[in-house]
Amino acid sequence: MAVKWTESADKRGIDHSDALNAIASATYAIQGFGDSRVHTSGRIDLYIGPTQDGQTVLEVMTETTGRDVTVFHVMPVRQKILDAARSQLQKRNK
């Protein structure tokens, strides 16, 4: 498996190790989360989790194609994304 990073993932200057920690320690991990604004051919996943120091909660979006994962979005979590994640999980759990 290869992890790749796009320019857009680096746009806010968040360290890759913090993004990977958010994925590994995610409070919310949703496979097949909505549609991306960038052209994708794989599954879009959302992870909401903490940075390594626990001071910031990040939203991280990835595209999984075969065995490769491309991180294309990393930023501090926004309320609208948190709400969308909760809503999608509630719908799936019904």
N, C-alpha and C positions, 0 to 999 in steps of 0.2 A: 504494500500500500504506500502510495506517495501522497504527501500533503503539499499542496501548492498554494501560493498566495497571490492574489491579484493586486494591482495598484490601488484599487478602491478599498481593499482591506487595510491597507497601510495609510489611507488618507488622513486619519486622525492621530497617527503616531503612537498607537497602542502597541506595546511590545508583543511579539508573537507568543512568548511564554505565558503572558497574561491571558491571551485569547485561548490558548490551549488549556490553561487551567480552568477557564470558564466552561469549556466543553467538558472536561473531565469531571468537574465538580458541579455540573449544571443542576439547578433547581428545577428548570423546565428544559426538556429535550423533546422536540416535536419533529418527527420525520414527516416529510410531505407538507411543510408549512407554506401555504399560499403560493403565490407566483412571484417570481423575481422580476425586477425591472431590467435586468440584463439578460441577454440571450443565453439560455441554458438548454442542455440536452439531458440532464440528469435530475435526480431528486433533490429538492431544496429542503434543508433541515435548519431548524432554529434551536439555538442553545442560549439559555439565560443563566449566567453563573458569575461567581466572583473572580476578581483578579487575585493574584498570588497573595497579596497583603490583605485581602478582604475589604479594602477600602472602597472599591467601586464594583458595581454589578454591570456586567457587559451583556449586550446582545451580539451574538455571533451567528452569521448565516453561512452555510456551506452548500456546495453542490457535490453530490456523490455520483460519480460515473464509473461504473465497474468497480474497481478496487481503489480508485483515486478519489481524494477529497480535495476540493478547491475552496479555500476560505475567501469569500468575496465581500464580506461586510463585517466590520467590528466597530462598535462604539458603546458608550455608556447607554444602558437600557432606557428606552423611552416608555412613558406610561402607555401610549397607544399600542406598542408592541407587547408589553406585559399583559394588557387587557385582551389583546387578540390571542395570545398564547393561552391564557386562562379560558377564554371562550371556546377555542378550538378543542382543548382538553375536555371541557364539560360536555361538548357535543359528542365526542368520541366515547365518553364514559356512560352515555345513556343507553 
